[in-house]
Amino acid sequence: MKELLRSTDPTIMAFASALLEGEDIDCFQMDVNMSVLEGGIGIFPRRLMVRADDYDDALEVMRDNQIPLGR
């Protein structure tokens, strides 16, 4: 798996996940538990991971929808 997106904004993560699912690209959010433990103050970013084979297609979806990748 490769990291596609890193953000502390849960709305961006949800939107990006929905876009990828719409394109039949599997994704997985990592570090969700860490962001819950911090109390929602936005210190620890969540990461959105995709399969290495889907990375280029997923990157194109993010760029087409002007989603900042947080890197």
C-alpha positions in Angstrom: 0.0 0.0 0.0 1.1 3.5 -0.7 0.1 6.8 1.1 -2.1 8.9 -1.1 -3.3 11.6 1.2 -2.5 13.0 4.6 -4.9 15.4 6.4 -6.2 16.4 9.8 -9.6 17.3 8.2 -12.1 14.4 8.5 -14.3 16.0 5.8 -11.5 15.9 3.2 -10.8 12.2 4.2 -14.4 11.3 3.8 -14.7 13.1 0.4 -11.6 11.6 -0.9 -12.7 8.1 0.2 -16.1 8.6 -1.5 -14.4 9.7 -4.7 -12.1 6.7 -4.8 -14.9 4.3 -4.0 -16.9 5.9 -6.9 -13.9 5.0 -9.2 -13.7 1.4 -7.8 -10.4 2.1 -6.1 -10.0 0.5 -2.7 -8.7 2.7 0.1 -8.0 2.4 3.8 -7.7 5.2 6.4 -4.8 4.8 8.8 -4.1 6.5 12.1 -7.8 7.0 12.8 -7.4 5.7 16.4 -4.6 8.1 17.0 -6.7 11.1 16.0 -9.5 9.9 18.2 -7.1 9.5 21.2 -5.9 13.1 20.8 -9.4 14.4 21.4 -10.1 15.7 18.0 -7.8 18.8 18.2 -6.1 18.0 14.9 -2.6 17.3 15.9 -2.2 13.8 14.3 -3.1 13.6 10.6 -4.9 10.6 9.2 -3.4 8.8 6.1 -5.4 7.5 3.2 -3.7 4.4 1.7 -4.3 2.8 -1.7 -2.9 -0.3 -3.4 0.4 0.3 -5.2 -1.3 -0.8 -8.5 -4.1 1.8 -8.0 -1.8 4.7 -6.9 -1.5 6.5 -10.3 -5.3 6.3 -10.9 -6.0 7.5 -7.4 -3.6 10.4 -7.7 -5.3 11.5 -10.9 -8.7 11.4 -9.1 -7.3 13.6 -6.3 -5.8 16.1 -8.8 -9.0 16.3 -10.9 -11.0 17.2 -7.8 -8.3 19.6 -6.5 -7.9 17.8 -3.2 -4.6 18.8 -1.4 -2.4 15.8 -0.7 -1.0 17.2 2.5 2.6 16.5 1.8 
